[in-house]
Amino acid sequence: MIRSALTAAAFLALSAPAFATTFTFETAEPVEDGQVVAIGTVWLCEGTVCKGDLDRKKASVRDCKKIAKKAGVIVSYGNENSELEADDIESCKKSAR
């Protein structure tokens, strides 16, 4: 019992980022499959809003563009401490699939 608990704890430690911040993006159209896989993260989506954990603290246009290639037009992207500005979102939209 203790061994399986330790194994589970070790697995979680290896699979989770050292520090994870929850990011949210919103798409112009609902996400069909309920999830998007981009930048090494599975983003879980409800309608147009998707959430996922990343091992960074700041939203970046680069990450937004990578997500847009998989998810389509992004209308907002960020976390509770870092949100992309309107001009950055416009730049991100150019990468949409």
Secondary structure by P-SEA (a helix, b strand, c coil): caaaaaaaaaaaaaacccbbbbbbbbcccccccccccccccbbbbcccccccccccccccaaaaaaaaaccccccccccccccccaaaaaaaaaacc
